[in-house]
């Protein structure tokens, strides 16, 4: 692995990258490369060593796919189980497509095939650091959805629940014992409060809130499983 330097990726010392690689030469090469561009890092020869020290100050994990004690997929599952939502860059062997696909499915932000040039590695790492964790992004979207849905009144929440089940205004009016005109008023207010422009958008917001069901949802929202196909049908009608 040639050690070629490029312009610094980050100059701040608050960025901490964990390199998990069973190969001593590879670990040393990557560590020197990160140090040369001002990125703090910690190196680990096994997954267990890395899992023992991951903390809130960590920024990213660079992970070799074939670790001595567990696979990259097992490592990511274990890290997630302990609440570590860090972006992961997985290093696979050249031509090992199966390992790359499995890593991406397990939640890796990106994969890079070995052997690679240091500038290419640093560029991938920069993108990984900028992207953040997919799990953290999903959690943020879910919390935003919960926040927006919490703006609804209890009646509006009841109307919304029937909307995402695919029911039309006349059916909602009959089930709730209100007029169709009142249902339409509630629908308009729901769209305004949630900043959604379509029924499909409401459905996506509802599904995002589902991710935090039982933890952060307000009492007014007793969410059932949304009928996505029904929502699409209503939106098209």
KEBA-91956 format. One record per residue: x, y, z of N, C-alpha, C, O in turn. Coordinates in steps of 0.02 Angstrom, whole numbers, plus 50000, padded with zeros to 5 digits. Layout:
BEGIN
XYZXYZXYZXYZ ...
This chain:
BEGIN
500434994050000500005000050000500445006250000500755007750051 500505009949945500945015749942500695021349986500095022549989 501145024650019500965030150063501045036650026501585039650025 500495038949994500505045149956500085050249992499515048950011 500365056050003500015061150041499645065949994499835066949937 499105068650020498725073749984498585079450031498815079350088 498205084250008498035089950051497645087550111497275082650106 497715090950169497365088850229496615088350219496305092550186 496325083050247495595082150246495275086250301494785089850288 495545085750362495295089550418495895091850459496395088350465 495845097650487496385100150528496205099950602496645100450644 495545099250619495355099250689495535092650722495535087450690 495705092950786495895086950823495305083550856495385078450889 494705086350848494115083350880493875077250842493475073450868 494105076350780493905070650740494325064550761494935064750759 493985059150780494335053050801494085047150759493495045450761 494545044250722494395038450680494685032150711495265032050732 494285026950713494525020450738494685016050677494265014950634 495295013550675495515008950623495535001850652495915000550699 495124997450624495094990650650495344986050594494994984850545 495944983450604496274979650551496764974750583497174976750625 496714968450566497154963350595497864963450569498294960150597 497984967250515498654967450485499044973450512498834979150505 499624972050544500014977250576500264982450526500214988450540 500524980350469500784985050420500224989550394500334995550385 499644986750381499084990650357498864995750408498735001550392 498824993650471498624998250525499125004050529498915009850534 499755002450527500275007650534500255012550476500325018550485 500155009950416500135014150356499555019050360499625025050347 498965016450377498375020750381498435025850438498225031550431 498715023650494498805028150550499265034050532499115039750548 499825032550498500275037950477499935042550427500035048650429 499545039750382499205043850332498715048650364498675054450345 498335046250413497865050550447498225055850489498015061650490 498755053950522499135058750561499435064250518499475069950540 499635062550458499935067450413499445072750391499645078250372 498795071250392498295076150372497885078850431497365081850422 498135077550492497835080650551497235077050579496845080150615 497155070650564496575066950591496825062250645497255058050633 496555063050705496725058650760496425051750749495865051150723 496785046450767496515039750758496755035150813497265036450846 496395029750822496595024350866496585017950825496125016850786 497085013750834497125007550795496975001550840497135001550899 496654996550810496454990550846496584984550802496444984550742 496844979250833496994973150794496394968550792496354964150748 495924969250838495324964950839494694969150849494724974850872 494134966250831493494969650840493344970650914493094975950933 493504965750955493374966251027493744972151058493464975651100 494364973351037494754979051063494404985651045494364990151087 494164986250984493834992350962493174993450999493024999051020 492784988151005492134988751038492204990851111491754994051138 492754989151141492854990651212492974998051225492885000451281 493185001851173493365008851184492955013751143493065019851148 492485011451103492075016051065491685020551113491415018151163 491675027051098491335031651142491055037551105491065037751043 490805042451142490475048251112490955052651073490745056351029 491605052251088492085056351052492285053550985492645056750947 492045047550969492225044350906491845047450848491285049850855 492165047450789491855050450730491715045450674491235046350637 492125040350668492065035750612492455029350626492915029350667 492255023950593492615017550600492835015250531492435014850484 493485013850525493755010750464493865003450481494255001750526 493534999050445493464992150467493664987350411493404987750355 494124982750426494304977750377493774972250378493534970250431 493594969750319493044964950314493204958250346492764954950373 493844956250344494034949750372494444950550436495054949850435 494104952150491494434953050555494584946250587494254941350571 495074946050632495254939650663494704936450705494644930350707 494304940650739493824937850788493094938150767492684934750797 492924942150717492234942350692492224945750625492694949050605 491664944850590491594948050524491424955450533491224957550587 491504959250480491324966350482490584967150497490384971750533 490164962650469489444963050481489284961850555488854965150584 489624956950585489514955550656489754961350699489434962950749 490294964550679490544970350716490034975950715489884978850767 489754977450656489274982950651488644981450691488354985950722 488424975250690487834973350729487964974150804487534976550841 488564972150826488744972750897488804980050918488594981950972 489104984150874489174991250890488494994650895488374998650940 488044992850849487374995750851487004993550914486634997550943 487104987350934486774984750994486974988751056486584989451103 487584991351056487824995251113487735002751102488015006851139 487335004651052487165011651043487665015851006487635021951011 488125012750969488635016550933488405017550860488485013050819 488125023350845487885024950778488415028850740488325034750726 488965025550724489515028950689489535026850616489385021050600 489715031450571489805029450501490395024650495490895025350529 490315019650451490815014450443491055014050371490655013850325 491705014050362492025012850297492355006050300492815004950339 492125001450258492374994550259492884993550205492784995450147 493454990450223493974988750175493894981450155493954976950197 493754980150092493674973350067494284971650023494684975950006 494324965250006494854963149960494624964249888494034963849873 495094965549845494944966849774494544961049745494734955249750 493984962749715493564957749682493074954149727492674950149703 493084955549792492624952249838491964956049841491834959749888 491564955049789490934958749783490454956749838490084960949864 490444950349855489974948049907490084951549973489614953350007 490724952449991490884955850054490664963050053490414965750103 490754966349996490554973349989489794974049994489544978550028 489434969649960488704969949962488444968650032487994972150056 488724963650065488514962050133488654967750181488254969250225 489224971150172489394976750216488904982550207488694985550256 488724984050144488264989550132487574987850160487234992250187 487364981650153486714979650180486714980050257486194981350287 487294978850286487344979050359487374986150387487334987150448 487434991150343487424998050366488055002050354488095007750376 488544999150319489155003050304488985008850258488565008250213 489315014550268489215020350225489535019250157489265021350106 490125015950157490485014950094490965009050102491115006950158 491215006550046491725001350045492285003449998492175007049950 492885001350014493455002649970493864996249965494004992950015 494044994449903494394988149890495154988949898495444993849874 495464984249932496184984049940496494980249882496194975549856 497094982349860497494987949884497244994549854496954994649799 497345000049891497115006549867497655011749881498085010849925 497635017149844498095022749855497835026949913497235027549922 498285029749952498095033750010497635039649992497145040750028 497775043449938497315048949922496595046549910496115049849930 496515040749878495855038049867495525036149933494925037349943 495915033349979495655031550045495435037750083494895037850113 495845043050082495675049150118495055052450090494655055250128 494965052050025494375054949994493745051150017493235054150032 493785044450018493225040450041493075041750115492505042050136 493605042550153493525043850225493185050550236492745051250278 493395055650197493085062250203492335061850189491945064850226 492145058250137491435057550120491065053850176490495055450192 491395048850204491095045050258490975049350320490445049050351 491465053350337491395057850395490845063050384490495064850431 490785065350322490285070450307489575067650306489095071250320 489515061250290488855058350282488505056850347487895057350352 488895055050399488585052950461488315045850456488355042750403 488045043350511487785036550512487085036150483486665040350499 486945031250440486265030350415485755029250470485195031650467 485965025550523485515024350579485355030850616484785032050636 485865034950625485755041350658485305045850616484885049450643 485405045750551484985049850507484265047650510483805051750513 484155041050511483475038450516483165040450582482575042350585 483555040050636483295042050701483105049450702482605051350732 483525053650670483365060850667482725062050627482315066250647 482645058350571482025059050532481415056950573480885059950569 481495051650611480945049150652480755054250706480165055450718 481265057050737481115062050790480795068250760480355071250792 481015070250700480695075950668479975074350651479535078650658 479835068250628479155066250613478715066450675478145068850673 478985063850731478605063950794478465071150815477915072650838 478965075450808478875082450827478315085650786477905089350813 478305084350721477795087350677477105084450691476605088150690 477065078050704476425074950718476145077050786475545077150797 476595078850832476385081050898476025087850896475695089750944 476085091450840475735097850832474985096950820474605101650826 474785090850802474095089650785473665088950849473895086550900 473035091050843472565089950897472365082550898472515078850851 472025080450951471815073450955471355071650897471425066250868 470895076050879470435074550823470815074250757470685069950716 471295078850748471695078750687472105072350682472195069550628 472345069950740472725063650740472275057850721472485053250685 471645057950744471175052650726471025052750652470995047550620 470945058750624470815059350552471425056950512471355053450462 472015058950535472625056950500472705049350500472895046450449 472555046150556472625038950559472175035450508472375030450479 471585038150498471125035250448471345036950377471245032950331 471645042750369471905044650303472445039850281472435037450224 472925038350325473475033950306473255026750298473625022650270 472655025150322472375018550310472045018150241471815012850220 472035023850206471775023850138471035025650133470735024750080 470745028250186470035029750186469905036850160470285041450174 469365037550122469185043950093468765047950142468545045450194 468665054350126468355059050173467655056850195467485057450254 467255054250148466575052250167466575046350216466145045950260 467065041850209467115036150255467355038550323467105036350375 467845043150323468095045950386467545049650423467475049050483 467155053450385466605057150416466105052450449465875053750505 465945046950415465465042150443465755038750505465395037950554 466385036750504466685033250561466755037750622466685035450679 466895044150611466995048750667466365052550687466355056050737 465835051850647465215055250662465245062750652464935066550689 465625064850601465675071950586465505072950512465435068150474 465445079250491465275080650422465885080050377466455080450399 465745078950312466295078550264466675085150261467285085250255 466305090750267466625097350267467115097950325467665100750317 466925095450384467365095750442467995091450430468545093450450 467895085750399468475081450383468955085150337469565084950346 468685088650287469105092350240469495097950275470065099350259 469165101150324469505106350363470085103250402470635105950404 469955097450433470485094050470471055091950424471645092650442 470885089550365471405087550318471855093450299472465092750296 471545099150287471925105150269472385107250326472955109150314 472145106850387472555108850445473125103850456473675105750475 472985097550444473495092350451474065093650401474655093350419 473885095050339474385096350288474805102550306475415102650296 474465107650332474815113850350475285112750409475855115050407 475055109350461475465108450521476055103750509476595104850537 475965098750467476505093950455476955096050397477475092950385 476755101350361477145103750303477185098450248477685098050212 476675094350243476635089250190476205091850133475725095450143 476395089950072476035092450013475585087149981475215088649935 475625081050005475235075649975475075070250026475365070150080 474615065850008474445060250051475045055550058475165052850111 475415054750003476005050550005476515053350055476835049650093 476585060050055477045063250103476825062050175477245060950219 476165062250187475915060750254476075053550273476255052150330 475995049050225476145042050238476865040950257477015037050302 477315044350222478025043750238478185046550307478595043750343 477865052050323477965055050390477725050350444478045049450495 477145047250432476855042450479477325036550489477435034350545 477595033950434478045028250438478685029950475478945025850512 478945036050464479545038250500479415038450575479845036550615 478825040850594478645041150665478585034150695478695033150754 478395029250653478335022350676478985019750706478985015450749 479555022450682480205020150704480305021250779480695017750811 479945026150806480025027750878479395025950917479305028450973 478965021750889478355019950923478515016850991478955012650997 478135018951041478225016151107478735019851149478805018451209 479105024551117479615028251156479465035651156479385038651209 479435038751096479375045951092478705048451067478575054451067 478255043951046477625046251018477175049151072477135046351127 476825054651056476355057451104475765052851113475615048951068 475415053051170474865048551185474315048851133473965043851122 474215054551100473665055251052473765050950990473295049850952 474375048450980474515044750919474605037250934475155035050950 474065033550928474105026350935474175023350865473685021350834 474795023250841474915021750770474805014450754475035009950789 474435013350700474365006650672474825006150611475105011150590 474885000250584475294999350524474975003050466474385001950452 475335007550431475055011150375474965006650315475365002150303 474435007850278474315004050217474575008050159474205012150130 475215007050141475535011250090475185010650023475095015649988 474995004550004474665003749940474005007549938473835010649887 473635007449994473015011049997473115018549992472725022049960 473655021050023473805028150020473955030249949473735035449926 474345026049914474515027649844473885027849802473825031949756 473415023349817472785023149778472365029349790472085032149743 472335031449854471955037449870472275043549838471925047849812 472945043949840473295049649812473175050149737473155055649709 473095044449705472985044449633472265045949613472125047649555 471805045349662471095046249646470895053549645470315055149633 
